[in-house]
Amino acid sequence: LRALKPGDTLVVWRLDRLGRSLTDLVKFVEELGRKGCEFRSLNESIDTRTSGGRLIFHIMAAFAEFERNLISERTRAGLVAARQRGSRLGRPRIVLTEAEINEARRAIKEKRQTLDEIAAGYQISSTTLRRRLDASAEGKRKLVRPMLRETKASHLPAPHKQMRNEMTGRTPHKVGPSRQS
């Protein structure tokens, strides 16, 4: 806006790219007029040099705002309906047992598996596994589920086998051996 000089024309592809509300659009175009600048919207064929162009500008701006409001209302209604149906929104929470965390820590320390291999076996990112290991070491229980059942000797997933994630019930695509030699 500061770069525009009297006689310049600001050209936009679509009207809704210029502002969020009718009020903002009108204020912006009025500011352009005070600076002696013109406004054109290519998609809506609006040209504020003419009274007809100004009329179309106001009508199109009102419709653009109306459309944004409708989308917002539909989104909010959809979220409310999903919550009422009991749908859990967002990513599924990833929780590992204390036994799984401890076994992962031992496997890394004894160099039986890398952090990346263990994370792939649990179908989580290495960053997520690292956070869980750190949280467990610092005593942050919200990221680590207490052990609810006895766990057999080694509960670590083998990176070369397909494992079923107990939390999500999903089976990953092929998880291959580490690229490290």
C-alpha positions in Angstrom: 0.0 0.0 0.0 2.9 2.4 0.8 4.4 1.7 -2.6 1.3 2.9 -4.5 1.3 6.4 -5.9 -1.6 8.5 -7.2 -2.7 7.1 -10.6 -1.6 3.5 -9.8 -4.0 0.6 -9.9 -3.9 -2.2 -7.4 -4.8 -5.4 -9.2 -5.8 -8.6 -7.3 -6.8 -12.0 -8.7 -9.9 -12.5 -6.4 -11.7 -10.1 -4.1 -11.6 -12.5 -1.1 -7.8 -12.3 -1.1 -7.8 -8.7 -0.2 -9.6 -8.7 3.1 -11.4 -10.8 5.7 -14.6 -8.8 6.1 -16.7 -6.4 4.1 -15.8 -3.6 6.4 -12.0 -4.2 5.9 -12.5 -4.4 2.1 -14.5 -1.2 2.0 -12.0 0.7 4.2 -9.1 -0.6 2.1 -10.6 0.5 -1.2 -11.6 3.9 0.3 -8.0 4.3 1.5 -6.9 3.6 -2.1 -9.3 6.2 -3.4 -8.0 8.8 -0.9 -4.5 8.1 -2.2 -5.7 8.6 -5.8 -5.3 4.9 -6.6 -7.7 2.6 -8.4 -8.7 -1.0 -7.7 -9.3 -3.9 -10.0 -10.2 -7.5 -9.3 -9.6 -9.7 -12.3 -11.8 -12.7 -11.4 -14.8 -10.6 -10.5 -14.2 -7.9 -13.3 -14.4 -5.1 -10.7 -13.0 -1.7 -11.6 -13.5 1.1 -9.1 -13.0 3.8 -11.6 -16.7 3.5 -12.5 -19.8 3.8 -10.3 -21.0 0.4 -11.6 -17.6 -1.1 -10.6 -17.9 0.4 -7.1 -21.5 -1.1 -6.8 -20.3 -4.5 -8.0 -17.4 -4.3 -5.5 -19.7 -3.8 -2.6 -22.0 -6.6 -3.7 -19.2 -9.0 -4.3 -17.5 -8.2 -1.0 -20.8 -8.9 0.8 -21.1 -12.2 -0.9 -17.5 -13.1 -0.1 -18.0 -12.4 3.5 -21.3 -14.3 3.5 -19.5 -17.4 2.0 -16.7 -17.3 4.6 -19.3 -17.1 7.4 -21.2 -20.0 6.0 -18.1 -22.2 5.8 -17.2 -21.2 9.3 -20.7 -22.1 10.6 -20.7 -25.4 8.8 -17.3 -26.3 10.2 -18.4 -25.4 13.8 -21.6 -27.4 13.4 -19.7 -30.4 12.0 -17.3 -30.3 15.0 -20.2 -30.1 17.5 -22.0 -33.0 15.7 -18.8 -35.1 15.8 -18.3 -34.5 19.5 -22.0 -35.4 20.2 -21.5 -38.7 18.3 -18.5 -39.3 20.6 -15.8 -38.9 18.0 -12.5 -38.1 19.3 -11.0 -35.2 17.3 -7.3 -34.8 16.5 -4.5 -37.3 16.4 -4.8 -40.5 18.4 -2.8 -40.3 21.6 0.4 -42.4 21.6 1.0 -44.0 25.0 3.7 -46.6 25.8 3.9 -48.7 28.9 6.7 -48.4 31.4 7.9 -51.9 30.4 8.0 -50.8 26.7 9.9 -47.6 27.6 12.4 -49.5 29.8 13.0 -52.2 27.2 13.5 -49.6 24.5 16.0 -47.8 26.7 17.9 -51.1 27.3 17.9 -52.0 23.6 19.3 -48.6 22.7 21.9 -48.8 25.5 23.0 -52.3 24.6 23.0 -51.3 20.8 20.6 -54.1 19.9 18.4 -51.7 18.0 18.5 -48.0 17.0 16.0 -45.5 18.2 14.7 -45.3 14.6 14.2 -49.1 14.4 12.3 -49.2 17.7 10.1 -46.2 16.7 9.3 -47.8 13.4 8.2 -51.0 15.1 5.8 -49.0 17.3 4.6 -47.0 14.3 5.7 -43.7 15.9 8.3 -41.1 14.9 11.7 -41.3 16.5 11.0 -37.8 17.9 7.9 -39.1 19.7 9.9 -42.1 21.1 12.7 -39.8 22.3 10.1 -37.6 24.0 8.6 -40.6 25.8 12.0 -41.8 26.9 12.9 -38.4 28.2 9.5 -38.0 29.9 9.9 -41.4 31.6 13.4 -40.5 32.8 12.1 -37.2 34.2 9.1 -38.8 35.9 6.5 -37.2 33.7 3.7 -39.8 33.9 1.2 -38.2 31.5 3.2 -39.4 28.5 3.8 -42.8 29.9 1.1 -45.3 30.7 1.7 -47.3 33.9 2.1 -51.0 33.3 -1.4 -52.6 33.5 -0.3 -56.1 32.7 2.7 -58.3 33.1 5.0 -58.0 30.1 7.1 -61.0 28.9 10.8 -60.7 28.6 11.3 -58.6 25.5 8.3 -56.7 24.3 10.2 -54.7 21.8 8.9 -55.0 18.2 11.3 -56.5 15.8 12.0 -54.0 13.0 11.8 -56.7 10.3 8.4 -58.1 11.3 5.0 -56.6 10.9 3.6 -55.7 14.3 0.1 -54.6 15.3 -0.1 -51.4 17.3 -2.2 -52.3 20.4 -3.4 -48.7 20.8 -4.7 -48.1 17.3 -5.1 -51.7 16.1 -3.3 -50.8 12.9 -0.6 -52.9 11.2 2.1 -50.9 9.6 3.4 -51.2 6.0 6.7 -53.1 5.7 9.3 -52.0 8.2 12.6 -52.9 6.9 16.0 -53.4 8.6 18.0 -50.4 9.5 20.1 -48.8 6.7 23.0 -48.6 9.1 25.6 -51.3 8.9 
